Each structure stands twice: as structure tokens, then as C-alpha cells.
């Protein structure tokens, strides 16, 4: 049954940390930040979904997502960089 409500697919990144989960959507316009958290993957996903719905309902801007170059795939890479490096000069 179609209620006439437009739907949008949103890619969500979910990170697992020692103290819980953190979730956030991709492709937001500059200056827009939405984050959800929870003790489980499901809780973090539900929290970020609620935050997205709230932001869409209360935003003064017509669109919070940047549709010009949406992420097609997301990869996670791990690199090593020196910290506290001395800069000579």
C-alpha cells in the first residue's frame, strides 16, 4: 500500500567501539551533522533513523542531503602516519 509518502534510501555508517555503537548518514550537505548511538548495532541504527526523521521534519532548508555526488560505495582503510613528527626548517 502506497501512502503517497516519498521514500529515500540513505547509506548509514555504523561503527563499533568499546563502549557502544555510533551511526551516521553519508552524503549530508556541508554544515549538517547527524549522529546516533546505542549499546547495540540495532539501537544505534534506530537512534540515527530517528535523528534523520527529526532533522528532515524540523529543518528550515528544503534538503539536508547533497545529491550532486552521492557515495556509491564506502570503504574503510587503515593507514599509519607519524605523530609528533618534528618539522625541520
C-alpha atoms as one frame of an Amber mdcrd trajectory, in Angstrom:
protein
   0.000   0.000   0.000   1.490   3.352  -1.066   0.598   6.187   1.286   1.915
   8.815  -1.133   4.978   9.491   1.016   8.225   9.770  -0.918  10.953   7.466
   0.339  14.716   7.990   0.159  17.492   5.427   0.509  20.241   6.634   2.849
  23.605   4.984   3.400  24.467   4.745   7.097  27.909   4.067   8.573  27.829
   2.137  11.849  30.983   1.998  13.956  31.516  -0.385  16.866  33.537   0.996
  19.776  34.427  -0.477  23.156  31.595   1.451  24.818  28.897   1.011  22.151
  27.948   1.841  18.589  27.939   5.090  16.633  25.952   5.618  13.414  25.832
   8.459  10.899  24.469   9.012   7.376  26.585   9.746   4.324  26.017  12.459
   1.721  24.950  15.246   4.078  25.334  18.829   2.909  28.192  20.830   4.421
  27.291  22.048   7.872  24.757  19.288   8.592  25.693  16.679  11.200  23.506
  13.785  12.321  24.726  11.074  14.692  23.042   8.221  16.522  24.394   5.979
  19.242  23.433   2.890  21.175  24.624  -0.123  23.095  23.926  -2.350  20.059
  24.020  -2.066  16.272  20.214  -2.035  16.188  19.951   0.685  18.847  22.438
   2.923  17.033  20.622   2.415  13.719  17.251   3.180  15.325  18.706   6.285
  17.028  20.209   7.690  13.815  16.993   6.918  11.906  15.041   8.895  14.494
  17.563  11.753  14.287  17.304  11.839  10.484  13.495  11.944  10.619  13.588
  14.733  13.216  16.104  16.747  11.162  14.027  16.363   7.985  10.855  17.445
   9.803  12.416  20.439  11.567  14.961  21.648   9.007  14.404  25.083   7.548
  16.324  24.006   4.446  14.465  22.039   1.815  17.152  19.382   1.553  19.803
  18.237   4.027  21.443  15.758   1.665  23.875  16.559  -1.136  22.681  14.733
  -4.244  25.383  16.019  -6.589  27.974  13.338  -5.855  26.395  10.644  -3.673
  28.566   7.834  -2.333  28.175   4.730  -4.463  30.313   2.528  -2.218  32.053
   3.108   1.081  35.406   1.594   2.005  37.269   1.575   5.284  41.059   1.728
   5.115  43.636   1.750   7.859  46.902   3.607   7.405  49.792   4.586   9.611
  51.086   8.133   9.857  53.762   9.538  12.118  52.525  11.605  15.047  54.545
  14.195  16.910  56.807  14.418  13.890  59.489  17.097  14.041  59.245  19.617
  11.219  62.661  20.817  10.140  63.069  24.190   8.674
